[in-house]
Amino acid sequence: MRREQKTATAGCPGEDRLEVEDNRGVRSVRSDEGGTVDQCQTDLMEQILDGENLDRAYRKVKENKGAPGIDKMTVEELLPYLKRHKDEIVGKILNGSYRPKPVRRVEIPKPDGGVRLLGVPTVLDRFVQQATAQVLSPIFEETFSEYSYGFRPERSAHDALLQVKRYFDEGYEYVVDIDLAKYFDTVNHDKLINMLREVVKDERVIRLIRRFLISGVMIGGLVHATEEGVPQGGPLSPLLSNIYLTKFDRILEDRGLRFARYADDCNIYVKSQRAAERVMVSATNFLEKTLKLKVNQDKSQVGSPKRLKFLGFTLWKIKDKSGIGVHKKSKKRFQDKVRKITKRNRGRSIDAILGELKRYTVGWLAYYRLANMKSWLNSMDSCPKMMVRNVILTVFIVI
């Protein structure tokens, strides 16, 4: 059953203004109070620069905090800067002369080894991206698949897990697990822009987004051109990544396939090994030939959802009963992290260790609460206690 979506006019002018006392320095450029859907498509830039929308964008950037970009401006410095330069910023965006700065490259270690490449925009560019995303998101929501769950309002990884469990319970017991190699860094700009143009009729917005895409990345003090990709780290990247893969979603729907996609992590459910192998070939061909992406052949696989990992989870079935479990790799990472936190030679106080341990375990359990793991947690119960006990004993011996 498809859930009800917001209408395409959700981003149109005419809503009550949001009073934000500490952001009165950003003015409105809204010129009218109404608008049809067609007007929304041609006057999107005015909606982006509307005072209420800018209020919301500033508040969101402030709430998200985050590190400075290459100009070293902090989130706390953003509002004073906006108050001093508001007319100049709005004017440049309107006349097309606004130039985003290159993003700052940050490498985040991945659980399976390697690194995830993030691009940290300046706080001003994050503000402009956020304002743009707020207007475009409700419009593109109408175009997205029901079975796409990542980076969307009122949807989560848990929704994707519950969906694949429904397929499993319906007898679709073979899964095609597709892994895209460096997806966010390999999105084709020209194809993405053409996809945007199918919905966005305001060319000023298209030009602004293209400038964000080609703004470059600073690595080791040198700026490198970005000829492809939507670097993770900016407010626009999640939306653009979903727009790009919607073509793939629609192909799967047209073929009557059962699937769930969370960002670039996609599982397709079928009823036989042969069907799974056929789908893997056809899906790979579309992704690589049509969307110009690269499927990681080493990590993409066909098999049982009782063995393969999806979003850190796995499925299980005993006789007529099925459920969702924590994948063995996720369990191992949890154990390794607990051991690291409670390591005795880290030279920290007991309170600091217990505080970090609590924060990590509370967050981990909140994410994996969907899984059946009571027996495993019982078996693990003594492990952290023993580790903490050893830390306490070591501290007392030193004293």
C-alpha positions as CSV (number, residue, x, y, z in Angstrom):
1,M,0.0,0.0,0.0
2,R,1.5,3.3,-1.1
3,R,1.8,5.9,1.6
4,E,0.3,9.4,1.0
5,Q,2.9,11.9,-0.2
6,K,3.0,15.7,0.1
7,T,1.7,17.6,-2.9
8,A,4.0,19.2,-5.3
9,T,2.9,22.7,-4.2
10,A,4.4,22.2,-0.7
11,G,7.3,24.4,-1.6
12,C,5.1,27.2,-3.1
13,P,4.7,30.6,-1.5
14,G,1.6,31.5,0.5
15,E,2.3,29.7,3.9
16,D,2.3,31.6,7.2
17,R,5.7,33.3,7.9
18,L,7.9,31.8,10.5
19,E,9.1,34.4,13.0
20,V,12.7,33.8,13.8
21,E,14.0,36.7,16.0
22,D,17.7,36.0,15.6
23,N,17.6,35.8,11.8
24,R,15.8,39.0,10.8
25,G,18.9,40.0,8.9
26,V,18.0,37.9,5.9
27,R,15.4,39.6,3.8
28,S,12.6,38.2,1.7
29,V,12.6,38.4,-2.0
30,R,9.1,37.0,-2.4
31,S,7.0,39.1,-4.7
32,D,3.7,37.3,-4.6
33,E,1.6,35.4,-2.1
34,G,0.1,32.7,-4.3
35,G,1.1,30.5,-7.2
36,T,0.0,27.5,-9.2
37,V,2.2,24.5,-9.7
38,D,3.4,25.8,-13.0
39,Q,4.4,29.1,-11.4
40,C,6.3,27.1,-8.8
41,Q,8.2,25.4,-11.5
42,T,9.3,28.7,-13.1
43,D,9.8,30.8,-10.0
44,L,11.7,28.4,-7.9
45,M,14.6,30.8,-7.3
46,E,12.2,33.3,-5.7
47,Q,11.0,30.5,-3.4
48,I,14.5,29.6,-2.5
49,L,15.3,33.2,-1.6
50,D,12.1,33.7,0.3
51,G,12.7,35.1,3.8
52,E,10.8,32.2,5.5
53,N,12.7,29.6,3.6
54,L,16.1,31.3,4.4
55,D,15.0,31.4,8.1
56,R,14.5,27.7,8.0
57,A,17.8,27.1,6.2
58,Y,19.8,29.1,8.7
59,R,18.2,27.3,11.7
60,K,18.9,23.9,10.1
61,V,22.5,24.7,9.4
62,K,22.9,26.1,13.0
63,E,21.2,22.9,14.4
64,N,23.4,20.6,12.4
65,K,26.6,22.4,13.5
66,G,29.4,20.8,11.6
67,A,33.0,21.8,10.9
68,P,34.1,24.8,8.9
69,G,34.9,24.6,5.2
70,I,38.1,25.9,3.5
71,D,37.4,29.6,4.6
72,K,37.4,28.5,8.2
73,M,34.1,30.3,8.9
74,T,32.2,28.6,11.8
75,V,28.5,28.1,12.2
76,E,28.5,30.7,15.0
77,E,29.9,33.3,12.6
78,L,27.3,32.7,9.9
79,L,24.5,34.9,11.1
80,P,26.6,38.1,11.6
81,Y,28.1,37.5,8.1
82,L,24.6,37.2,6.6
83,K,23.4,40.4,8.3
84,R,26.4,42.3,6.8
85,H,26.3,40.7,3.3
86,K,22.7,39.7,2.8
87,D,22.0,42.0,-0.2
88,E,25.2,41.0,-1.9
89,I,24.6,37.3,-1.5
90,V,20.9,37.5,-2.6
91,G,21.9,39.7,-5.5
92,K,24.7,37.4,-6.7
93,I,22.4,34.3,-6.5
94,L,19.7,36.2,-8.5
95,N,22.0,37.5,-11.2
96,G,23.9,34.2,-11.5
97,S,27.3,35.4,-10.3
98,Y,27.3,33.4,-7.0
99,R,30.3,31.1,-7.0
100,P,30.4,28.3,-4.4
101,K,33.8,27.6,-2.9
102,P,35.6,24.2,-3.2
103,V,34.7,21.7,-0.6
104,R,37.2,20.5,2.0
105,R,38.1,16.8,1.6
106,V,37.7,14.7,4.7
107,E,38.3,10.9,4.9
108,I,36.2,8.8,7.3
109,P,37.3,5.2,8.0
110,K,34.8,2.6,6.8
111,P,34.0,-0.5,9.0
112,D,35.2,-2.8,6.3
113,G,38.5,-1.0,5.7
114,G,39.2,1.9,3.3
115,V,37.8,5.3,3.7
116,R,34.6,7.2,2.8
117,L,35.3,10.5,1.1
118,L,33.3,13.5,2.4
119,G,33.3,17.0,1.1
120,V,32.7,19.8,3.7
121,P,31.3,22.9,2.1
122,T,31.7,26.3,3.7
123,V,28.9,27.2,6.1
124,L,27.6,29.9,3.6
125,D,27.4,27.3,0.9
126,R,25.7,24.9,3.2
127,F,23.2,27.6,4.0
128,V,22.5,28.2,0.2
129,Q,22.3,24.4,-0.4
130,Q,19.9,23.9,2.5
131,A,17.6,26.7,1.2
132,T,17.7,25.0,-2.2
133,A,17.0,21.5,-0.9
134,Q,14.1,22.7,1.2
135,V,12.3,23.9,-1.9
136,L,13.2,21.1,-4.3
137,S,12.7,18.2,-1.9
138,P,8.9,18.3,-1.6
139,I,8.6,18.7,-5.4
140,F,10.9,15.7,-6.1
141,E,9.2,13.6,-3.4
142,E,6.3,13.2,-5.9
143,T,8.7,11.5,-8.4
144,F,10.4,9.1,-6.0
145,S,9.7,5.4,-5.7
146,E,7.7,4.0,-2.8
147,Y,10.5,1.6,-2.3
148,S,13.3,4.2,-1.9
149,Y,13.9,4.8,1.8
150,G,17.2,6.8,2.3
151,F,17.3,10.5,3.0
152,R,13.6,11.0,2.8
153,P,11.1,12.4,5.3
154,E,9.3,10.0,7.5
155,R,11.3,7.1,6.2
156,S,14.2,5.2,7.7
157,A,16.4,2.1,7.5
158,H,13.9,0.3,9.7
159,D,11.2,0.9,7.0
160,A,13.5,-0.7,4.4
161,L,14.1,-3.7,6.7
162,L,10.4,-4.3,7.3
163,Q,9.8,-4.1,3.6
164,V,12.4,-6.8,2.7
165,K,11.0,-9.0,5.6
166,R,7.6,-8.8,3.9
167,Y,9.1,-10.0,0.6
168,F,10.9,-12.8,2.5
169,D,7.6,-13.9,4.2
170,E,5.9,-13.9,0.8
171,G,8.3,-16.5,-0.5
172,Y,10.9,-14.3,-2.2
173,E,13.9,-16.1,-0.5
174,Y,16.7,-15.1,-2.9
175,V,18.3,-11.7,-2.8
176,V,20.3,-9.7,-5.4
177,D,22.6,-7.5,-3.3
178,I,24.1,-4.7,-5.5
179,D,27.0,-2.7,-4.3
180,L,27.9,0.5,-6.2
181,A,31.6,1.4,-6.1
182,K,32.1,5.0,-4.8
183,Y,28.6,5.9,-5.9
184,F,28.5,9.5,-4.6
185,D,31.9,10.2,-6.3
186,T,30.9,8.8,-9.7
187,V,27.5,10.4,-10.5
188,N,27.5,11.7,-14.1
189,H,26.9,15.5,-14.0
190,D,25.3,15.8,-17.5
191,K,22.9,13.0,-16.8
192,L,22.0,14.4,-13.4
193,I,21.3,17.9,-14.9
194,N,19.1,16.4,-17.6
195,M,17.1,14.6,-14.8
196,L,16.7,17.8,-12.9
197,R,15.5,19.6,-16.1
198,E,12.7,17.0,-16.4
199,V,11.1,18.6,-13.3
200,V,12.8,21.9,-12.7
201,K,11.9,24.6,-15.2
202,D,13.8,27.5,-13.6
203,E,17.2,27.5,-15.4
204,R,18.6,29.8,-12.7
205,V,18.2,26.9,-10.2
206,I,19.8,24.5,-12.6
207,R,22.8,26.8,-13.1
208,L,23.2,27.2,-9.3
209,I,23.2,23.4,-8.8
210,R,25.7,22.8,-11.6
211,R,28.0,25.3,-9.9
212,F,27.9,23.4,-6.7
213,L,28.7,20.2,-8.6
214,I,31.7,21.7,-10.3
215,S,33.0,23.8,-7.4
216,G,36.0,21.6,-6.9
217,V,37.6,19.9,-3.9
218,M,40.6,21.1,-1.9
219,I,43.1,18.3,-1.0
220,G,46.4,19.2,0.7
221,G,46.0,22.9,0.0
222,L,45.4,22.3,-3.8
223,V,42.0,22.7,-5.5
224,H,41.1,19.8,-7.9
225,A,38.3,20.0,-10.4
226,T,35.2,17.9,-9.8
227,E,34.0,16.6,-13.2
228,E,31.7,14.0,-11.7
229,G,30.1,13.1,-8.4
230,V,27.9,14.7,-5.7
231,P,30.4,14.7,-2.7
232,Q,28.8,13.6,0.6
233,G,28.7,16.3,3.2
234,G,26.4,19.0,1.8
235,P,22.6,19.3,2.3
236,L,22.0,18.9,-1.5
237,S,23.9,15.7,-1.9
238,P,21.3,13.3,-0.5
239,L,18.5,14.8,-2.7
240,L,20.6,14.7,-5.8
241,S,21.7,11.1,-5.1
242,N,18.1,10.0,-4.9
243,I,17.1,11.9,-8.1
244,Y,19.9,10.1,-10.0
245,L,18.9,6.6,-8.9
246,T,15.1,7.1,-9.4
247,K,15.6,6.0,-13.0
248,F,16.9,2.6,-11.7
249,D,13.9,2.4,-9.3
250,R,11.4,2.9,-12.1
251,I,13.1,0.2,-14.2
252,L,12.8,-2.3,-11.3
253,E,9.1,-1.3,-10.8
254,D,8.3,-1.6,-14.5
255,R,9.7,-5.2,-14.5
256,G,7.6,-6.1,-11.4
257,L,10.6,-6.7,-9.2
258,R,10.4,-6.5,-5.4
259,F,13.2,-4.3,-4.0
260,A,14.2,-1.9,-1.3
261,R,16.8,0.8,-1.8
262,Y,18.4,2.9,0.9
263,A,20.7,5.5,-0.7
264,D,23.1,3.4,-2.8
265,D,22.4,0.1,-1.0
266,C,19.8,-1.9,-3.0
267,N,18.4,-5.4,-2.4
268,I,16.1,-7.1,-5.0
269,Y,14.1,-10.1,-3.9
270,V,13.2,-13.0,-6.3
271,K,12.0,-16.6,-5.9
272,S,14.9,-18.6,-7.4
273,Q,18.7,-18.6,-7.9
274,R,18.3,-18.5,-11.6
275,A,16.0,-15.5,-11.5
276,A,18.5,-13.8,-9.1
277,E,21.4,-14.3,-11.5
278,R,19.4,-13.0,-14.4
279,V,18.4,-9.9,-12.4
280,M,22.0,-9.3,-11.3
281,V,23.1,-9.2,-15.0
282,S,20.3,-6.9,-16.2
283,A,20.6,-4.6,-13.2
284,T,24.3,-4.3,-13.6
285,N,24.0,-3.6,-17.3
286,F,21.5,-0.7,-16.7
287,L,23.6,0.8,-13.9
288,E,26.8,0.7,-15.8
289,K,25.7,1.4,-19.4
290,T,22.8,3.7,-18.8
291,L,23.7,5.5,-15.6
292,K,27.5,5.3,-16.1
293,L,28.0,3.9,-12.6
294,K,30.3,1.1,-11.5
295,V,29.0,-2.0,-9.8
296,N,31.5,-3.5,-7.4
297,Q,31.7,-7.1,-8.6
298,D,33.6,-8.3,-5.5
299,K,30.9,-7.1,-3.1
300,S,27.8,-7.5,-5.2
301,Q,26.3,-11.0,-4.7
302,V,23.4,-13.3,-5.1
303,G,22.2,-15.5,-2.2
304,S,20.0,-16.0,0.8
305,P,19.0,-13.0,2.9
306,K,19.7,-15.3,5.9
307,R,23.3,-15.0,5.1
308,L,23.8,-11.6,3.3
309,K,23.9,-8.2,5.1
310,F,21.5,-5.3,4.4
311,L,22.0,-2.1,6.4
312,G,23.8,-4.1,9.1
313,F,20.9,-6.6,9.5
314,T,20.1,-10.1,8.3
315,L,16.9,-12.2,8.2
316,W,16.3,-15.5,9.8
317,K,13.7,-18.3,9.5
318,I,13.0,-21.2,11.8
319,K,10.1,-23.5,10.5
320,D,7.3,-21.1,9.9
321,K,8.6,-18.2,12.0
322,S,10.9,-15.5,10.6
323,G,12.5,-12.4,11.9
324,I,15.2,-9.7,11.7
325,G,18.6,-10.2,13.3
326,V,21.9,-8.4,13.6
327,H,24.4,-9.6,11.0
328,K,27.5,-11.3,12.4
329,K,29.7,-8.6,11.0
330,S,27.8,-6.0,12.9
331,K,28.0,-8.0,16.1
332,K,31.8,-8.3,15.7
333,R,32.2,-4.5,15.1
334,F,30.2,-3.9,18.3
335,Q,32.4,-6.3,20.3
336,D,35.6,-4.7,18.8
337,K,34.4,-1.2,19.6
338,V,33.5,-2.1,23.2
339,R,37.0,-3.7,23.6
340,K,38.6,-0.5,22.2
341,I,36.5,1.8,24.5
342,T,37.4,-0.3,27.6
343,K,41.0,-0.9,26.8
344,R,43.0,-0.5,30.0
345,N,46.0,1.3,28.6
346,R,44.1,4.3,27.2
347,G,45.0,6.5,30.2
348,R,41.5,7.8,30.9
349,S,39.3,8.0,34.0
350,I,36.6,5.4,34.8
351,D,33.9,8.0,34.4
352,A,35.2,8.9,31.0
353,I,35.3,5.3,29.9
354,L,31.8,4.5,31.3
355,G,30.4,7.7,29.7
356,E,31.8,6.7,26.2
357,L,30.6,3.1,26.6
358,K,27.1,4.3,27.5
359,R,26.9,6.7,24.6
360,Y,28.0,4.1,22.1
361,T,25.8,1.2,23.4
362,V,22.7,3.4,23.7
363,G,23.2,4.6,20.1
364,W,23.9,1.1,18.8
365,L,20.9,-0.4,20.6
366,A,18.6,2.3,19.3
367,Y,19.6,1.5,15.7
368,Y,19.4,-2.3,16.1
369,R,16.3,-2.4,18.3
370,L,14.4,-3.8,15.3
371,A,16.3,-7.0,15.6
372,N,15.7,-10.2,17.6
373,M,18.9,-10.3,19.7
374,K,17.8,-11.0,23.3
375,S,19.8,-14.3,23.6
376,W,22.9,-12.7,22.0
377,L,22.7,-9.7,24.4
378,N,22.4,-12.1,27.3
379,S,25.5,-13.9,26.2
380,M,27.3,-10.6,25.8
381,D,26.1,-9.2,29.1
382,S,29.2,-10.3,31.1
383,C,31.6,-9.1,28.4
384,P,31.5,-5.3,28.9
385,K,31.1,-5.8,32.7
386,M,34.3,-7.9,32.8
387,M,36.2,-5.4,30.7
388,V,35.1,-2.5,32.9
389,R,35.9,-4.5,36.0
390,N,39.4,-5.1,34.6
391,V,39.8,-1.4,33.9
392,I,38.7,-0.5,37.5
393,L,41.1,-3.1,39.0
394,T,44.0,-1.7,36.9
395,V,43.3,1.8,38.1
396,F,43.2,0.7,41.7
397,I,46.5,-1.2,41.4
398,V,48.2,1.9,39.9
399,I,46.9,4.0,42.8
